[in-house]
Amino acid sequence: MTESSVHTDLWPAPHASGAVDATVTVPGSKSVTNRGLVLAALAAEPGWLRRPLRSRDTLLMADALRAMGVRIEETVSSSSSAAGAPDGSGEAWRVIPYGLHGPATVDVGNAGTVMRFLPPVAALADGPVRFDGDPRSYERPLHGVIGALRALGTRIDDAGRGGLPLTVHGGGALDGGSVEIDASSSSQFISALLLSAPRFNQGVEVRHTGATLPSLPHIRMTVDMLRCVGAQVDEPETGGEPNVWRVSPSAVLGRDLTVEPDLSNAQPFLAAALVTGGRVVIPDWPERTTQPGDALREIFTEMGGSCALTHEGLVFTGSGRISGIDVDLGEVGELTPGIAALAALADSPSTLRGVAHLRLHETDRLAALTKEINELGGDVAETADGLRILPRPLHGGVFHTYDDHRMATAAAVIGLAVDGVEIENVATTAKTLPDFPRMWTEMLGT
């Protein structure tokens, strides 16, 4: 974990003057958008992605697929209807799959979905595909995907690093078959293989050998989306063998997919209702979803709020107090920074468990949260697999983000209750939540 030496701009986090009362339309899910792009690129026919998220991570995914030969046409508003989209609401991306090919160069930025989901796609391309990215991307684990692809017959040059930069030498096809993988450090290792598996000649059988498996909802999301494009998937959730996923070879169907709002990105806005004792409405919250962010309804209710799904969307109301919480976040680790921010403002201690894997995310999130909250006067200690947080009176100061979007939004939550918080490089929120500062100030009516 290192503090950013590139971005020195400081954003004064707005301090809430009263209870919020706002409707916040959250952009589409990054996880759904990037999985949808991969599946559409592997399809046997063109497809649509409607209301996709336009952010750094999703634009990197789209550009990477374009580099390998896929056409992605973007249309907006009424022009979507003229171009043949089902209706003209919002933005639509038309994905037209062509033969995947190299040579190509892919910039992964610091996007886990791009660096992990696309090497199996590149294995199906005809020619070499080179992957490179931000300096932090070199530190993020890729060994699971690299080892699995090699076991399935793909040639990968990585100079023995087990990470970026690397070159995948695609042969135009891949036999597939059975492979063992330790996905303890990232469930994306499993999703990466499953997404491309219908195009493997024998499909794939992925057997997880590790002791733990974080972020299971993201694997469920992958499985659901595969089934939506016609793939046959056997999984533990539906009576299959524990820790084993099987995908049969098949054509991938082109679909018209409307991307759900990113429920994890709704977190800071819902947290604002808790902090201020206010009310926030998130339109289009799905009744059924595999997104990890849906767990916010239960977690934030336990921390002192109340919620209801209505015709308006999810209506969340704060009670004026924040309760501490003892919670296992192993399946929803991406929610940890926002929950830690609330826990630092709570009226009782909190223990966040099951998130040791967060040390390998955009930054070491456990170390970063501990350092930054403590420098504002907090009392946070790392445990073997999470954080122990004792509420203390906080004061203003600079909150470093380490180029991590969820650190920035967590700081904004603290700033609602603590005057004088300045967020370093709030622009990093563009990774998944474009225009966050404007959305935040509009929610507050400032």
Wavefront OBJ file of the C-alpha trace (Angstrom):
o trace
v 0.000 0.000 0.000
v 1.433 3.329 -1.056
v -0.129 6.750 -1.072
v -0.717 8.238 -4.513
v 2.160 10.433 -5.637
v 0.436 11.435 -8.856
v -2.858 12.978 -7.743
v -2.515 15.775 -5.214
v -5.864 17.513 -5.728
v -7.894 17.694 -2.532
v -11.704 17.730 -2.586
v -13.408 19.165 0.512
v -15.930 16.493 1.461
v -19.319 18.184 1.909
v -20.535 18.334 5.509
v -24.246 17.585 5.931
v -26.246 20.434 7.417
v -29.365 18.331 7.951
v -31.201 15.172 6.979
v -30.893 14.242 3.310
v -34.044 13.678 1.279
v -33.117 12.681 -2.247
v -33.699 10.328 -5.139
v -30.403 9.124 -6.606
v -30.290 7.318 -9.942
v -27.285 5.009 -9.797
v -25.515 4.084 -13.060
v -25.364 0.500 -14.294
v -23.444 -2.325 -12.674
v -19.788 -2.634 -13.639
v -19.873 -6.367 -12.912
v -22.899 -6.946 -15.150
v -21.635 -4.613 -17.889
v -18.228 -6.267 -18.188
v -19.607 -9.809 -18.047
v -22.201 -8.808 -20.646
v -19.511 -7.408 -22.933
v -17.457 -10.617 -22.755
v -20.441 -12.868 -23.448
v -21.637 -10.659 -26.312
v -18.148 -10.711 -27.833
v -18.172 -14.532 -27.760
v -21.687 -14.846 -29.176
v -22.661 -16.292 -32.521
v -24.795 -13.259 -33.359
v -24.973 -9.553 -32.492
v -26.461 -8.431 -29.199
v -27.393 -5.322 -27.217
v -26.260 -3.976 -23.876
v -28.709 -1.350 -22.684
v -27.967 1.176 -19.921
v -24.353 -0.027 -19.594
v -22.025 1.628 -17.160
v -19.632 4.052 -18.837
v -16.627 4.153 -16.524
v -12.907 3.584 -16.755
v -13.198 -0.171 -16.122
v -15.976 -0.765 -18.645
v -14.414 1.423 -21.331
v -11.144 -0.474 -20.874
v -13.074 -3.718 -21.394
v -14.779 -2.401 -24.523
v -11.503 -1.083 -25.963
v -9.774 -4.396 -25.243
v -12.448 -6.355 -27.093
v -12.260 -3.911 -29.992
v -8.505 -4.477 -30.131
v -9.221 -8.194 -30.610
v -11.642 -7.540 -33.477
v -15.069 -7.086 -31.855
v -17.235 -4.193 -33.063
v -18.972 -2.206 -30.338
v -21.208 0.599 -31.534
v -22.459 3.160 -29.022
v -25.769 4.958 -29.437
v -27.466 7.415 -27.105
v -31.056 8.448 -26.387
v -33.390 8.644 -29.397
v -30.651 7.632 -31.788
v -30.700 4.210 -30.110
v -34.212 3.681 -31.455
v -33.212 4.791 -34.925
v -30.311 2.338 -34.901
v -32.619 -0.551 -34.084
v -32.443 -0.731 -30.317
v -35.675 -1.870 -28.632
v -36.378 1.652 -27.386
v -34.632 4.981 -27.086
v -34.208 5.145 -23.313
v -30.662 5.869 -22.297
v -27.531 4.547 -23.892
v -27.191 1.279 -25.774
v -24.153 -0.624 -27.027
v -24.506 -2.857 -30.050
v -21.925 -5.659 -29.842
v -21.098 -7.338 -33.142
v -18.788 -10.339 -32.719
v -16.173 -11.033 -35.356
v -13.320 -13.517 -35.440
v -11.084 -12.802 -32.470
v -7.537 -12.088 -33.556
v -4.130 -10.710 -32.658
v -1.713 -9.170 -32.664
v -3.347 -6.902 -30.139
v -2.418 -4.942 -27.046
v -4.784 -4.687 -24.074
v -4.549 -1.990 -21.400
v -6.182 -3.435 -18.285
v -5.700 -0.273 -16.208
v -6.272 -1.594 -12.697
v -9.488 -3.430 -13.559
v -9.662 -6.930 -12.105
v -12.396 -7.956 -14.532
v -10.320 -6.934 -17.563
v -7.041 -8.490 -16.425
v -8.731 -11.766 -15.428
v -11.684 -12.227 -17.780
v -9.841 -11.502 -21.030
v -6.842 -13.893 -21.062
v -9.230 -16.857 -21.654
v -10.862 -14.828 -24.452
v -7.403 -14.138 -25.879
v -6.702 -17.877 -25.837
v -9.529 -18.189 -28.408
v -8.051 -15.451 -30.602
v -5.886 -16.136 -33.613
v -2.565 -14.533 -32.700
v -0.738 -12.990 -29.733
v -2.466 -10.622 -27.301
v -0.312 -8.609 -24.895
v -1.733 -7.463 -21.545
v -0.336 -4.540 -19.559
v -1.718 -2.013 -17.091
v -1.197 0.406 -14.232
v 1.722 -0.199 -11.839
v -0.660 -1.520 -9.155
v -1.987 -4.125 -11.627
v 1.437 -5.814 -11.540
v 0.886 -6.571 -7.850
v -2.579 -8.090 -8.209
v -2.856 -11.892 -8.363
v -3.292 -13.510 -11.769
v -1.626 -16.872 -11.095
v -4.950 -18.703 -10.948
v -5.956 -17.720 -14.476
v -2.442 -18.133 -15.892
v -1.954 -21.578 -14.353
v -5.377 -22.804 -15.436
v -4.957 -21.652 -19.032
v -1.538 -23.291 -19.238
v -3.013 -26.517 -17.889
v -5.618 -26.315 -20.666
v -2.920 -25.913 -23.322
v -2.488 -22.162 -23.767
v 0.973 -20.680 -24.218
v 1.498 -17.629 -21.993
v 4.686 -15.596 -21.710
v 4.983 -13.808 -18.357
v 8.714 -14.184 -17.587
v 7.772 -16.288 -14.558
v 6.008 -13.422 -12.802
v 2.622 -15.044 -12.449
v 1.160 -11.641 -13.290
v 1.304 -8.668 -15.620
v 2.650 -7.831 -18.101
v 2.070 -10.989 -20.121
v 1.300 -12.225 -23.625
v -1.307 -14.863 -24.453
v -0.570 -16.701 -27.688
v -4.019 -17.552 -28.959
v -4.471 -20.480 -31.299
v -7.981 -19.674 -32.501
v -9.509 -22.400 -30.334
v -9.000 -24.181 -27.023
v -9.878 -27.767 -26.162
v -10.778 -27.050 -22.554
v -11.398 -29.877 -20.094
v -10.807 -30.279 -16.363
v -8.668 -27.931 -14.333
v -7.941 -27.314 -10.658
v -7.592 -23.783 -9.344
v -7.106 -22.074 -5.993
v -9.399 -19.045 -6.118
v -8.944 -18.078 -2.461
v -7.530 -14.691 -3.473
v -10.212 -13.874 -6.065
v -13.440 -15.458 -7.234
v -12.733 -13.779 -10.581
v -10.352 -16.642 -11.386
v -13.363 -18.966 -11.592
v -15.628 -16.495 -13.395
v -12.884 -15.865 -15.963
v -12.788 -19.523 -17.025
v -16.560 -20.007 -16.910
v -17.339 -17.006 -19.136
v -15.299 -18.305 -22.082
v -15.996 -21.999 -21.447
v -18.957 -22.424 -23.855
v -16.514 -21.671 -26.681
v -13.991 -24.306 -25.525
v -14.225 -27.493 -27.585
v -14.866 -29.610 -24.479
v -16.259 -26.894 -22.249
v -14.635 -26.784 -18.833
v -14.738 -28.340 -15.381
v -13.296 -25.975 -12.767
v -12.483 -27.423 -9.359
v -11.674 -24.949 -6.575
v -9.017 -26.395 -4.256
v -8.572 -23.531 -1.782
v -9.803 -23.377 1.788
v -11.963 -20.295 1.231
v -13.791 -18.729 -1.686
v -14.617 -15.006 -1.422
v -17.365 -13.115 -3.247
v -19.586 -16.073 -4.133
v -22.382 -13.765 -5.352
v -20.137 -12.733 -8.232
v -19.786 -16.381 -9.300
v -23.574 -16.748 -9.066
v -23.870 -13.676 -11.287
v -21.550 -15.283 -13.840
v -23.563 -18.509 -13.805
v -26.894 -16.688 -14.192
v -25.602 -14.640 -17.110
v -24.163 -17.732 -18.805
v -27.527 -19.446 -18.562
v -29.193 -16.364 -20.056
v -27.087 -16.772 -23.211
v -27.895 -20.463 -23.573
v -25.028 -22.125 -21.713
v -25.524 -25.265 -19.632
v -23.890 -24.874 -16.230
v -23.703 -27.346 -13.353
v -22.798 -25.679 -10.052
v -22.788 -26.358 -6.311
v -25.703 -23.953 -5.764
v -28.091 -26.205 -7.709
v -27.081 -29.550 -6.251
v -23.802 -30.060 -8.051
v -20.545 -31.252 -6.541
v -19.151 -28.835 -3.914
v -16.552 -26.397 -5.275
v -16.956 -27.678 -8.837
v -18.434 -25.821 -11.817
v -19.018 -27.412 -15.218
v -19.897 -25.593 -18.432
v -20.781 -27.586 -21.550
v -19.642 -26.488 -25.006
v -22.342 -24.595 -26.889
v -23.060 -21.592 -29.053
v -23.378 -18.329 -27.134
v -26.594 -16.534 -28.038
v -26.745 -12.826 -28.732
v -29.107 -11.194 -26.261
v -30.741 -7.869 -25.451
v -29.525 -7.209 -21.908
v -30.589 -4.300 -19.742
v -27.931 -3.648 -17.112
v -29.149 -3.323 -13.525
v -28.124 -0.341 -11.411
v -24.861 -0.978 -9.556
v -26.148 -1.749 -6.082
v -22.691 -1.581 -4.494
v -22.336 1.937 -5.859
v -25.614 2.822 -4.147
v -23.845 2.228 -0.827
v -22.535 5.743 -0.091
v -25.921 7.294 -0.875
v -27.765 4.853 1.386
v -25.106 5.475 4.020
v -25.905 9.187 3.808
v -29.433 8.423 4.995
v -27.988 6.567 7.979
v -25.503 9.302 8.864
v -27.998 12.164 8.595
v -31.193 10.415 9.680
v -32.622 11.125 6.245
v -34.282 9.368 3.334
v -32.767 8.206 0.039
v -34.572 6.499 -2.853
v -32.671 4.361 -5.387
v -34.883 3.815 -8.484
v -35.004 0.484 -10.346
v -33.653 -1.603 -7.449
v -34.306 -5.181 -8.655
v -36.545 -7.524 -6.681
v -34.204 -10.400 -7.482
v -30.498 -10.033 -8.199
v -27.145 -11.764 -7.788
v -25.383 -8.469 -7.080
v -23.519 -8.431 -3.742
v -24.813 -4.917 -3.097
v -28.297 -6.276 -2.389
v -26.921 -7.307 1.026
v -26.941 -3.619 1.961
v -30.643 -3.837 2.704
v -30.028 -6.269 5.565
v -26.694 -4.853 6.762
v -27.789 -1.224 6.866
v -31.067 -2.149 8.533
v -29.066 -3.857 11.287
v -26.965 -0.697 11.570
v -30.014 1.442 12.308
v -32.036 2.108 9.163
v -35.165 0.756 7.534
v -35.945 0.017 3.921
v -38.782 -0.943 1.620
v -39.060 -1.873 -2.050
v -41.801 0.271 -3.561
v -42.882 1.493 -6.985
v -40.327 4.289 -6.520
v -37.476 1.838 -5.986
v -35.621 1.082 -2.768
v -36.632 3.591 -0.116
v -34.088 3.709 2.704
v -34.564 5.773 5.859
v -32.092 6.456 8.651
v -33.157 6.518 12.281
v -30.722 9.200 13.391
v -28.315 6.752 15.025
v -25.769 4.267 13.698
v -25.303 0.949 15.490
v -22.091 -1.043 15.397
v -22.171 -4.431 13.721
v -20.435 -7.820 13.884
v -20.642 -9.211 10.374
v -18.951 -11.674 8.033
v -18.422 -9.860 4.723
v -16.665 -12.731 2.953
v -19.263 -12.858 0.178
v -19.618 -9.086 -0.123
v -16.119 -7.796 0.521
v -16.465 -4.806 -1.816
v -18.909 -3.291 0.708
v -16.254 -3.230 3.461
v -14.904 0.339 3.005
v -18.348 1.931 3.243
v -19.333 -0.215 6.214
v -16.046 0.637 7.940
v -16.772 4.337 7.439
v -20.160 3.975 9.109
v -18.682 1.841 11.882
v -16.244 4.651 12.673
v -19.272 6.915 13.223
v -21.358 4.376 15.149
v -22.330 4.374 18.819
v -20.891 0.900 19.553
v -17.950 -1.283 18.395
v -17.896 -3.219 15.127
v -16.072 -6.296 13.863
v -15.828 -6.883 10.115
v -14.755 -10.457 9.306
v -14.001 -12.711 6.338
v -12.240 -10.132 4.157
v -8.532 -11.004 4.243
v -8.637 -11.064 0.422
v -9.150 -7.276 0.413
v -5.406 -6.928 0.924
v -5.099 -7.828 -2.774
v -7.634 -5.386 -4.249
v -7.033 -1.973 -5.852
v -4.947 -1.330 -2.749
v -4.542 -3.200 0.523
v -7.937 -1.996 1.663
v -7.610 -3.221 5.240
v -4.324 -1.403 5.810
v -5.567 1.692 3.982
v -8.807 1.941 5.963
v -6.943 1.451 9.233
v -4.397 4.151 8.467
v -6.771 6.751 7.076
v -9.527 6.448 9.686
v -6.970 6.430 12.512
v -5.345 9.576 11.157
v -8.737 11.274 11.585
v -8.741 10.219 15.241
v -10.357 6.807 14.872
v -9.546 3.500 16.537
v -9.294 0.806 13.872
v -7.162 -2.320 14.146
v -6.501 -4.998 11.579
v -7.304 -8.590 12.493
v -6.269 -11.724 10.634
v -9.277 -11.502 8.346
v -10.783 -8.065 8.818
v -11.104 -5.016 11.028
v -12.037 -4.162 14.620
v -13.467 -0.651 14.881
v -14.068 1.243 18.111
v -15.930 4.540 17.634
v -14.013 7.659 18.627
v -14.649 11.377 18.022
v -13.164 12.123 14.607
v -11.618 15.321 13.280
v -10.861 16.737 9.861
v -7.813 15.966 7.775
v -6.660 14.570 4.447
v -8.053 11.143 3.551
v -5.837 9.402 0.992
v -7.539 7.131 -1.569
v -4.613 5.112 -3.001
v -6.295 5.331 -6.413
v -9.130 3.193 -4.969
v -12.669 4.298 -5.774
v -14.225 2.721 -2.691
v -11.757 4.478 -0.396
v -12.915 7.783 -1.891
v -16.617 7.108 -1.382
v -15.963 5.868 2.170
v -14.219 9.166 2.909
v -17.208 11.093 1.568
v -19.463 9.232 4.023
v -17.224 10.213 6.944
v -17.156 13.796 5.692
v -20.923 14.051 6.103
v -20.498 13.906 9.879
v -16.956 15.236 10.310
v -16.154 18.754 9.218
v -12.864 19.403 7.432
v -12.312 16.059 5.675
v -10.424 16.514 2.408
v -10.351 13.662 -0.086
v -7.199 13.187 -2.126
v -7.941 12.266 -5.769
v -11.701 11.961 -5.589
v -11.530 11.549 -9.390
v -10.579 7.913 -8.834
v -14.328 7.267 -8.351
v -14.572 7.368 -12.175
v -13.412 3.741 -12.115
v -17.008 2.658 -11.501
v -19.046 5.749 -10.584
v -18.570 8.568 -13.095
v -19.374 12.057 -11.874
v -19.583 11.029 -8.216
v -18.777 14.521 -6.842
v -21.709 16.047 -8.737
v -24.072 13.243 -7.664
v -22.959 13.663 -4.040
v -23.445 17.415 -3.909
v -26.799 17.197 -5.701
v -27.986 14.618 -3.144
v -27.111 17.114 -0.425
v -28.733 19.977 -2.296
v -25.503 21.969 -2.311
l 1 2 3 4 5 6 7 8 9 10 11 12 13 14 15 16 17 18 19 20 21 22 23 24 25 26 27 28 29 30 31 32 33 34 35 36 37 38 39 40 41 42 43 44 45 46 47 48 49 50 51 52 53 54 55 56 57 58 59 60 61 62 63 64 65 66 67 68 69 70 71 72 73 74 75 76 77 78 79 80 81 82 83 84 85 86 87 88 89 90 91 92 93 94 95 96 97 98 99 100 101 102 103 104 105 106 107 108 109 110 111 112 113 114 115 116 117 118 119 120 121 122 123 124 125 126 127 128 129 130 131 132 133 134 135 136 137 138 139 140 141 142 143 144 145 146 147 148 149 150 151 152 153 154 155 156 157 158 159 160 161 162 163 164 165 166 167 168 169 170 171 172 173 174 175 176 177 178 179 180 181 182 183 184 185 186 187 188 189 190 191 192 193 194 195 196 197 198 199 200 201 202 203 204 205 206 207 208 209 210 211 212 213 214 215 216 217 218 219 220 221 222 223 224 225 226 227 228 229 230 231 232 233 234 235 236 237 238 239 240 241 242 243 244 245 246 247 248 249 250 251 252 253 254 255 256 257 258 259 260 261 262 263 264 265 266 267 268 269 270 271 272 273 274 275 276 277 278 279 280 281 282 283 284 285 286 287 288 289 290 291 292 293 294 295 296 297 298 299 300 301 302 303 304 305 306 307 308 309 310 311 312 313 314 315 316 317 318 319 320 321 322 323 324 325 326 327 328 329 330 331 332 333 334 335 336 337 338 339 340 341 342 343 344 345 346 347 348 349 350 351 352 353 354 355 356 357 358 359 360 361 362 363 364 365 366 367 368 369 370 371 372 373 374 375 376 377 378 379 380 381 382 383 384 385 386 387 388 389 390 391 392 393 394 395 396 397 398 399 400 401 402 403 404 405 406 407 408 409 410 411 412 413 414 415 416 417 418 419 420 421 422 423 424 425 426 427 428 429 430 431 432 433 434 435 436 437 438 439 440 441 442 443 444 445 446
